[in-house]
Amino acid sequence: MTNTSSQNAIEIRGLKKTYAGSKKTPSKEALKGIDLDIPRGSIFGLLGPNGAGKSTIINIMAGLVNKTAGSVKIWDYDIDDDPRNAKAAIGVVPQEINMDAFFSPIQTLDIQAGMYGVPKAERRSMDILKLVSLEDKAHSYARSLSGGMQRRLMVAKAMVHSPPILVLDEPTAGVDVELRKQLWDNLRALNDTGVTIILTTHYLEEAEELCDRIAIINHGEIITNEDTETLLSRIDGKEIRFRLDRPMEDVAAALPGLCATKTGQRSVIIRYNPSEQEVGAMIEAIQKADHTIVDISTDESDLEDVFLQLTGSD
């Protein structure tokens, strides 16, 4: 791919999708005018509850679903004006494992490359298997691979035509923790080669660990799109624990105006909103109460807190 006029791998404007209803079921507005930019070279997380619209966006980009309105550019190629190059710029790894159990990984990649019209002299099957740490299984039957290896082979299949963008839909669903982290390492290695990675996942830890930027979609609308650190910093209701030199007998009287509670013999927990209160003021209040702080610890916010706060989920 040589089309490099934009800094974005994906540009979506006013994207709408309405699924037609029937006599028994009403029509469903799956996407309600989505605007979304995904930077080149990033690992981008697309999160949302079931039915929020994540898969619809992916299927429109992949050419599997027709949009109702709006525009989508993939690597600067409009999916309506230049569908061939748009499809060539993206590789999609579906959630379902789909491969012939009787072909080896190397055969699987060669067949997939042939389907994309990649000439034999330009195929990189073994290089791709190395990228996903499957080179030692190149000639084994696919049916003999573990679940985690099969997931990595699905990633490799999506890379045979050298797309600059890789989309993974729930790539580690049903995979144990160890294999999940192995796949994370493989995705980072792919990203290091310049591949833009778009990830949908139900594992919030996964998005927090991998993604540079995260968009959250709910009821067909993007409700936030920020870099991961900024998103985490938005969480309200943090807690900070102060361990003191001696017990504080009347916490409410000693620390007026703070949501403070005593815990254990010498510890005080203060709940606060970072946008409204500063930790320095809390420290000053404790010192004014004639106590010395021995230790401070915090409960760091994580993406699950942000997700629940923004979507209103229980």
Legacy VTK file of the C-alpha trace (Angstrom):
# vtk DataFile Version 3.0
C-alpha trace
ASCII
DATASET POLYDATA
POINTS 314 float
0.000 0.000 0.000
1.380 3.372 -1.006
-1.613 5.608 -0.341
-0.385 7.764 2.551
-2.050 11.152 2.374
-3.843 10.850 5.735
-2.572 10.279 9.260
-5.546 8.014 9.917
-5.837 4.358 9.035
-9.640 4.534 9.205
-11.899 7.570 8.782
-15.623 7.149 9.414
-18.126 9.976 8.988
-21.860 9.926 9.709
-22.025 6.129 9.525
-25.545 4.783 9.897
-26.967 1.298 9.667
-30.598 0.352 10.046
-31.582 -3.299 9.834
-34.995 -3.735 8.250
-37.726 -5.171 10.409
-40.564 -7.529 9.644
-44.215 -7.906 10.578
-43.128 -9.385 13.921
-39.982 -7.389 14.666
-39.362 -3.639 14.327
-36.447 -2.230 12.369
-33.259 -1.713 14.372
-31.008 1.336 14.140
-27.643 -0.299 14.850
-25.468 2.764 14.106
-26.693 6.320 14.618
-24.279 8.523 12.701
-20.847 7.366 13.882
-17.792 9.607 13.454
-14.497 7.847 14.168
-10.806 8.340 13.327
-8.310 5.548 13.970
-4.658 6.714 13.801
-2.132 4.867 11.674
0.274 2.687 13.616
-1.906 2.534 16.721
-3.445 -0.323 18.668
-7.021 0.895 18.883
-9.671 -0.569 21.160
-13.344 -0.603 20.204
-15.374 -1.489 23.278
-19.041 -1.713 24.082
-21.749 -3.988 25.461
-23.262 -6.777 23.366
-25.390 -5.280 20.612
-23.730 -1.864 20.868
-22.678 -1.817 17.192
-19.053 -3.011 17.250
-19.547 -5.947 14.889
-21.671 -3.853 12.534
-18.811 -1.354 12.122
-16.337 -4.168 11.456
-18.624 -5.922 8.980
-19.189 -2.675 7.064
-15.409 -2.108 6.859
-14.915 -5.697 5.697
-17.582 -5.347 2.994
-19.876 -7.916 4.588
-22.657 -5.470 5.509
-23.978 -2.543 3.467
-24.201 0.767 5.294
-27.376 2.840 5.270
-25.610 6.221 5.151
-22.263 7.890 5.742
-18.745 7.285 4.482
-15.872 4.957 5.383
-12.283 5.366 4.220
-9.774 2.565 4.785
-6.171 3.659 4.246
-7.625 6.614 2.295
-9.663 4.357 -0.006
-13.393 5.012 0.097
-15.292 1.726 0.395
-17.835 2.938 -2.184
-15.481 4.545 -4.715
-12.620 2.053 -4.489
-13.872 -1.124 -2.785
-11.080 -3.329 -4.141
-8.227 -1.329 -2.612
-10.245 -0.683 0.553
-10.697 -4.428 1.112
-7.042 -5.095 0.283
-5.977 -2.650 3.010
-7.653 -4.567 5.811
-7.382 -8.027 7.286
-10.152 -9.233 9.578
-9.722 -11.946 12.201
-13.218 -13.179 13.110
-14.140 -14.491 16.521
-14.961 -17.934 15.146
-12.058 -20.241 14.277
-12.419 -21.214 10.611
-9.811 -23.434 8.996
-9.414 -26.806 7.317
-8.214 -29.277 9.947
-6.317 -31.358 7.376
-4.089 -28.601 5.995
-0.865 -27.546 7.664
-0.391 -23.895 8.644
1.958 -23.298 5.713
-0.587 -24.799 3.298
-3.377 -22.774 4.883
-1.496 -19.526 4.333
-0.528 -20.410 0.755
-4.152 -21.192 -0.110
-5.353 -17.964 1.522
-2.689 -15.963 -0.338
-3.840 -17.531 -3.595
-7.409 -16.470 -2.864
-6.148 -12.868 -2.534
-4.226 -13.168 -5.800
-0.794 -12.929 -4.195
1.772 -14.351 -6.693
3.789 -17.310 -5.407
7.024 -15.338 -5.630
5.580 -12.657 -3.320
4.091 -14.895 -0.644
5.576 -14.578 2.857
3.959 -17.577 4.505
6.925 -18.619 6.652
7.719 -15.031 7.654
4.127 -14.559 8.792
4.219 -17.811 10.778
7.354 -16.520 12.509
5.529 -13.302 13.412
2.860 -15.312 15.241
5.385 -17.831 16.685
4.136 -20.803 14.671
7.155 -21.497 12.469
7.866 -24.767 14.309
4.320 -25.947 13.513
4.461 -24.964 9.833
4.020 -28.527 8.584
1.765 -29.933 11.313
-1.911 -30.609 10.706
-4.037 -27.673 11.840
-6.187 -30.089 13.875
-3.169 -30.877 16.057
-2.731 -27.251 17.127
-3.872 -26.040 20.537
-6.664 -23.488 20.805
-4.187 -20.675 21.284
-2.146 -21.749 18.251
-5.301 -21.898 16.146
-6.094 -18.333 17.195
-2.627 -17.234 16.106
-3.056 -19.058 12.799
-6.269 -17.065 12.237
-4.232 -13.893 12.718
-1.665 -15.190 10.220
-4.402 -15.924 7.646
-5.545 -12.315 7.834
-1.974 -11.129 7.122
-1.262 -13.055 3.893
-1.967 -10.075 1.600
0.124 -7.729 3.784
-2.700 -5.409 4.856
-1.607 -2.316 6.764
-4.657 -2.695 9.047
-5.575 -5.758 11.093
-8.959 -6.041 12.820
-9.409 -8.609 15.576
-12.919 -9.356 16.797
-12.740 -10.821 20.313
-9.404 -12.551 19.551
-8.933 -14.165 22.963
-12.499 -15.282 23.703
-12.330 -18.667 25.424
-8.525 -18.636 25.611
-6.838 -19.152 28.980
-4.809 -16.393 30.612
-1.382 -17.733 29.592
-2.321 -18.113 25.921
-4.038 -14.737 25.979
-0.818 -13.051 27.056
1.121 -14.930 24.377
-1.259 -13.517 21.784
-0.777 -10.040 23.277
2.963 -10.385 22.670
2.298 -11.408 19.062
0.026 -8.416 18.500
2.633 -6.043 19.912
5.219 -7.578 17.572
2.915 -7.027 14.590
2.276 -3.449 15.684
6.037 -2.881 15.956
6.285 -3.701 12.227
3.900 -0.814 11.488
0.580 -2.665 11.336
-2.400 -0.725 12.688
-4.398 -3.016 14.970
-8.083 -2.584 15.804
-9.267 -4.708 18.690
-12.741 -5.469 19.964
-12.772 -7.279 23.264
-14.911 -8.053 26.281
-11.757 -8.289 28.398
-11.235 -4.783 29.732
-7.819 -5.808 31.058
-6.857 -6.635 27.480
-7.798 -3.207 26.147
-6.089 -1.473 29.060
-2.923 -3.498 28.539
-2.669 -3.221 24.755
-4.466 -0.169 23.417
-3.030 3.294 22.820
-6.500 4.686 22.281
-10.007 3.457 23.072
-13.461 4.280 21.736
-16.529 3.109 23.631
-19.749 2.565 21.702
-23.167 2.167 23.313
-26.574 1.932 21.631
-25.048 2.690 18.237
-23.272 5.882 19.334
-19.653 6.666 20.215
-19.738 7.951 23.787
-15.998 8.512 24.167
-12.840 8.293 22.044
-9.644 9.112 23.930
-6.137 7.875 24.537
-6.136 5.213 27.226
-4.367 7.234 29.918
-6.749 10.180 29.519
-9.726 7.852 29.675
-8.496 6.270 32.896
-7.869 9.676 34.439
-11.541 10.609 34.005
-12.830 8.122 36.558
-14.599 9.642 39.533
-14.775 8.259 43.044
-11.196 7.270 43.810
-10.011 6.147 47.228
-6.811 6.927 49.083
-5.697 5.263 52.304
-3.539 7.029 54.892
-1.801 5.024 57.600
-1.155 7.269 60.605
1.282 7.317 63.507
-1.546 6.717 65.994
-5.329 6.215 65.969
-7.533 9.146 64.968
-10.405 9.071 67.460
-13.020 11.320 65.800
-12.383 11.257 62.052
-15.371 13.434 61.087
-14.375 16.191 63.516
-10.671 15.987 62.671
-11.174 16.060 58.889
-14.231 18.245 58.207
-15.291 18.540 54.582
-13.656 15.237 53.594
-15.437 11.934 53.008
-13.210 10.117 55.488
-13.775 6.889 57.386
-11.657 5.029 59.897
-10.482 1.541 59.009
-8.458 -0.615 61.356
-6.598 0.955 64.257
-4.504 3.607 62.518
-5.799 3.940 58.966
-8.157 6.450 57.365
-9.749 6.077 53.917
-10.792 9.199 52.037
-13.102 8.920 49.029
-12.835 11.807 46.592
-13.316 13.091 43.066
-9.912 13.926 41.497
-11.435 16.775 39.502
-12.695 18.446 42.687
-10.177 17.622 45.424
-6.396 17.448 45.619
-4.431 14.917 47.619
-2.193 17.719 48.917
-5.162 19.288 50.701
-5.936 15.972 52.386
-2.362 15.628 53.600
-2.461 19.169 54.939
-5.731 18.480 56.800
-4.279 15.374 58.452
-1.182 17.271 59.517
-3.348 20.075 60.943
-5.112 17.421 63.014
-1.696 16.777 64.592
-1.110 13.370 62.973
1.890 12.084 61.060
1.340 10.080 57.878
3.298 6.833 57.905
2.149 5.463 54.549
-0.141 6.330 51.608
-1.758 3.894 49.174
-4.358 4.314 46.438
-6.776 2.095 44.590
-6.001 2.919 40.970
-8.941 3.233 38.640
-9.125 0.713 35.822
-10.938 0.546 32.525
-13.821 -1.423 34.001
-14.634 1.507 36.286
-14.604 3.891 33.330
-16.675 1.548 31.181
-19.363 1.096 33.814
-19.445 4.815 34.553
-19.824 5.839 30.902
-22.284 3.160 29.801
-24.349 3.114 32.972
-24.018 -0.674 33.072
-24.512 -2.597 36.286
LINES 1 315
314 0 1 2 3 4 5 6 7 8 9 10 11 12 13 14 15 16 17 18 19 20 21 22 23 24 25 26 27 28 29 30 31 32 33 34 35 36 37 38 39 40 41 42 43 44 45 46 47 48 49 50 51 52 53 54 55 56 57 58 59 60 61 62 63 64 65 66 67 68 69 70 71 72 73 74 75 76 77 78 79 80 81 82 83 84 85 86 87 88 89 90 91 92 93 94 95 96 97 98 99 100 101 102 103 104 105 106 107 108 109 110 111 112 113 114 115 116 117 118 119 120 121 122 123 124 125 126 127 128 129 130 131 132 133 134 135 136 137 138 139 140 141 142 143 144 145 146 147 148 149 150 151 152 153 154 155 156 157 158 159 160 161 162 163 164 165 166 167 168 169 170 171 172 173 174 175 176 177 178 179 180 181 182 183 184 185 186 187 188 189 190 191 192 193 194 195 196 197 198 199 200 201 202 203 204 205 206 207 208 209 210 211 212 213 214 215 216 217 218 219 220 221 222 223 224 225 226 227 228 229 230 231 232 233 234 235 236 237 238 239 240 241 242 243 244 245 246 247 248 249 250 251 252 253 254 255 256 257 258 259 260 261 262 263 264 265 266 267 268 269 270 271 272 273 274 275 276 277 278 279 280 281 282 283 284 285 286 287 288 289 290 291 292 293 294 295 296 297 298 299 300 301 302 303 304 305 306 307 308 309 310 311 312 313
